[in-house]
Amino acid sequence: ARLGTDQLRSAMEALRAAGRAVLRSPRLARHGLGLRRRRKLPESWADMQEPLLEGMCFTLKYLGMTLVEKPKGEDMAAAAIRRIVATARVGARKFQKVILTVSPRGISLQDADTKEMVENISIYRISYCTTDKLQNKVFAYVAQSQESGALECHAFLSPKKKIAQAVTLTVAQAFQMALDLWEATHAGR
């Protein structure tokens, strides 16, 4: 869907605000998983294609997963997040801290303590991502399981609302970049 001028301006301002929040966040893993130590998140997210190609890293807590019936939709995601958060509150376990890396290839999850790879999700298997309106520190995505083919909603808790929004916006940028790369490779055919 194409945005109007006012919508685009509003979206870009939201991206800049989220980018500034990410720059100020001490918990953001800015230089892990292939990012060079000197590289910081650009002030203008429109100029972040090179860092995104390498992968943007965020340190989050994994809340859990639930199966969903639809690949996308705000109501479906909100209901799935409510189920995940309710289940997470009942359990007395400590949440797994993960480094979530977003790139045009997809999302990779690495255990923050052991540095062990947890999962690697192709951008083509992800159908939806969101920051929940009520649980505004929660980022979630829906992806098709490689093993079973079922649709799974995975939710993560971020330290701040703006970081959850930044992850969502970074995934959206990764989708666009993946589409641009795909179109560029298929243009000559």
N, C-alpha and C positions, 0 to 999 in steps of 0.2 A: 504494500500500500504506500502510495506517495503522500508526503506531508505537505500541507500548505505552508506559506511563508511564516505566519505567526506560530503555527505548530512546530515548525522546524527551529525557529528562533527559541521557543520555549524548551524544546528538547535539547538544543545545544547548551542552553544555560544550565539545565539540569545536569548534563554531562560535565560541564565545567565545575559545577558545585560539588558533584560527586568526586571528580578528579582532585579538587582541592582537599576534600575530606580524606581521600586516600593518601595524598601526599603528607598530610599531617598525622596520619595514623601510625603509632609505633608498632602495632601488631601486624602490619602488612609485610609480608615477605617480599621485599622489592628486588632481591637479588639472589633468588634460589632458582634451581632448575633451569639453568642456561641463561638467566639474565645476568648481565655483567654488573659488577658492583657499582660502577659509576653511573649507571642508567637509572633515572628516576621517571616516574609517571609524568608525562607532559601536562602542562597546564591546560592546553587545548586538546581535548580528546579527538578532535578531527585530525590532529597531527600524530596520532599514536600508532600508525600502521606498522612501522618498523619494530617497536617493542612488542606489539601484539603478535607479529610473526614469530618472534622468539618465545613468547608465552608470558602472560601476566599472572603473577602468583598472589594468592590471598590465603591467609591462615584463618580457618573457620573450624567450628565444632560440628561434627556429623550427628544429626538428630535421629536419622533413621529413614526407612523406606516403606512405602505402601503401594499396592497395586492400584491402578486406575483403569477405567474403561475407555476413556477418550484420550486422544493424543494431545489435545490442547483445549484451553478455555479457562477463563478466570474463576468461574464458579467451581469447576472441577478441581483446580489447583488449590483454591481456598479450603475446600472440604478435605482434600488429601493432607494439606498442611495441618489442619485442625486435628485429624486422626493421628498424624505423626507426633505432634506436640503433646497431645493427650497421653499417648503411649509413653513418650519420653518422660513426662512428669510422673507417671506411675512407677516407672523403673527407678531404682536407687543407684543405678550405675553411673560411672563417670563417662562423659561423652568423649569420643575419640577426636583428638585434634588432628586436622588434616591440612595439607597444603593443596589447595585447588588451583590448578594451572589452566588458564583459558588461552587457546590459540585457534587459528583457523582449522586446525586438524581436529579439535574437539576439546574435551575436558579430561584432565588426568588428575587422579587423587593419589596423594602420597601421605603416609603416616608422618606427622610432624616430628615425632620422637625418634622412631626407628629409621626413618627415611625409606621405608619399604613401599613399593608401588602397590596401591590398593586396587585401583581400577583405571582403565583408559577407555573413555567413551568417545567414539567417532562423532564428529559434528553432524554426520548424516543420520545418526540414530537418535539425536536429540530433537524433540518435536516442540518443546515449549520451555520457557524459563520465566520466573517471576520473583518479585519481592512482595510478600504478602501484605495486604493493606492493614490488617489488624495486628498480625505478628510482624511488625515492620523491620525487625532485625533478622528475619528468616528469609533466606534465598532458597529457591527450589527449582529443580528442573525435572522434566519428564523425558524419559528415554526408553527405547525398546531394548529389552534384554537380549543380549547376543545368544545366550544359552536357550531360553524358553520362548523368546519372541513376545513375552508379556510386556505391557506398558507399566513402567515403574516410576513413581515420583519420589525423588530423593530430596531431603531437606537439610539445610545447614544453618547454624546460628552464627551470626557475625557479632563482633563487639559493638558495632554501631549501626544505626539505620542507614547512614550514607554509604557504609562499606557494602551492605547488602545490595543497595541500589547500584553501586559501582560494579559489583560482580555481574548483576543482571545486564547492565548497559555494556559491559565488556563482552559478555556472551553474544548480545545482539550485534555488536560491532564485528565479532568473530564470524557470525553467520553471514553478514554482508560481505566481509572480506573473502570468505570461502566461496560465496556465490560469484564475486568478481573474478577470483582466480579460476573457478570452473568455467565461467563464460569466456575468459581470455584464452584458456587452453582449447575450448571448443569452437572459437571464432574462425579458426583457419580451416575447419572441416566442412 
